[in-house]
Amino acid sequence: MTKIIQLKDRQHLAQGNSRLVFRHPENSDYLIKVMRPDKIDERFGSGAKWYKRLRRLGKYLSYHREIEEFLAVHTATDQAPPFLQTIIGFTETDLGLGLIILGAFQENGDLAPSLGHLLKKHRYDKKMEAALEACFSEILASPVIISDLNVGNFVYLEEHQHFIMIDGLGNANPLGFKAFSKRLNRRAKLRRFARFRERIERYKKHYQHPT
């Protein structure tokens, strides 16, 4: 009989637009991502657009996209992508199917801070800017497809001076042209990077970073 991990009564560590992140109760090095119960019907059930309700993978489509991009990099390099979290596998939970990943933590055991947190706290400096650009270069050199770039999708590992992309992966377009054209995918990523740099500058102005 499959063991079901109990998460309902636990406090989540982080929350995204559609998923919750918990510490694995049996392995502190791991995190478990599950779909947000309060968003399932709105995004994938009766509250969703008709074509989303017809999707074969439904609420777990994001898992498929994340795993597909992880596998795409392994196919190209046979190495763990340094800019993505390591995927461990799946587990059954009382909140539905969970995706287990290797956590990105600070030395004190807390979750690695997001780029948004660093900007808000005036901690984003030239060293981190260079680390983010290095992450962009790694993403650009890989076959990874990006669906969303925002300041919550990157976390910073201070010990390694390295950013990891934790969300926003995969082809949101059902036709998937970027999956078949390296040129189109590269151009799309370059455009996203340019817009993202502009967004970061707006955040710095909003949070009154010194010029």
Long-range contacts (C-beta under 8 A, 24 or more apart in sequence): 2-92, 3-92, 4-92, 4-93, 4-94, 5-32, 5-91, 5-92, 5-93, 5-94, 5-98, 6-93, 6-94, 7-32, 7-34, 7-93, 7-94, 7-95, 7-98, 8-94, 8-95, 13-111, 14-111, 16-152, 16-167, 18-43, 18-62, 19-62, 19-167, 20-95, 21-111, 22-98, 23-103, 24-100, 28-109, 29-102, 29-103, 30-88, 30-100, 30-101, 30-102, 30-103, 31-100, 31-101, 31-102, 31-103, 32-91, 32-93, 32-98, 32-99, 32-100, 32-101, 33-63, 33-98, 33-99, 33-101, 34-93, 34-95, 34-96, 34-97, 34-98, 34-99, 35-59, 35-60, 35-95, 35-96, 37-95, 59-96, 60-97, 62-170, 63-90, 63-97, 63-99, 64-170, 65-147, 65-169, 65-170, 65-171, 66-99, 66-167, 66-169, 66-170, 68-170, 69-144, 69-145, 69-169, 69-170, 72-142, 72-143, 72-144, 72-145, 73-142, 73-143, 73-144, 75-143, 76-142, 76-143, 77-142, 81-138, 81-142, 81-144, 82-138, 82-162, 82-164, 83-135, 83-138, 83-139, 83-142, 83-144, 83-163, 83-164, 83-165, 84-144, 84-164, 84-165, 84-169, 85-164, 85-166, 104-155, 104-157, 104-164, 104-166, 106-158, 106-159, 107-158, 107-159, 111-155, 112-155, 112-156, 112-157, 112-158, 112-164, 113-155, 113-156, 114-151, 114-152, 114-153, 114-154, 114-155, 114-156, 115-151, 115-152, 115-153, 115-154, 115-155, 115-156, 115-163, 115-200, 116-150, 116-151, 116-152, 116-203, 118-156, 119-151, 119-200, 119-203, 119-204, 119-207, 119-209, 120-203, 120-207, 122-207, 122-209, 124-200, 124-204, 124-209, 127-161, 128-156, 128-161, 128-163, 131-156, 131-161, 131-162, 131-163, 132-163, 134-162, 134-163, 135-162, 135-163, 135-164, 135-165, 136-193, 139-165, 139-189, 140-186, 140-189, 140-190, 140-193, 143-182, 143-185, 144-169, 145-169, 145-170, 145-171, 145-178, 145-179, 145-185, 145-188, 146-188, 146-189, 146-192, 147-171, 147-172, 148-172, 149-192, 149-193, 149-195, 149-196, 150-196, 150-199, 151-199, 151-200, 151-203
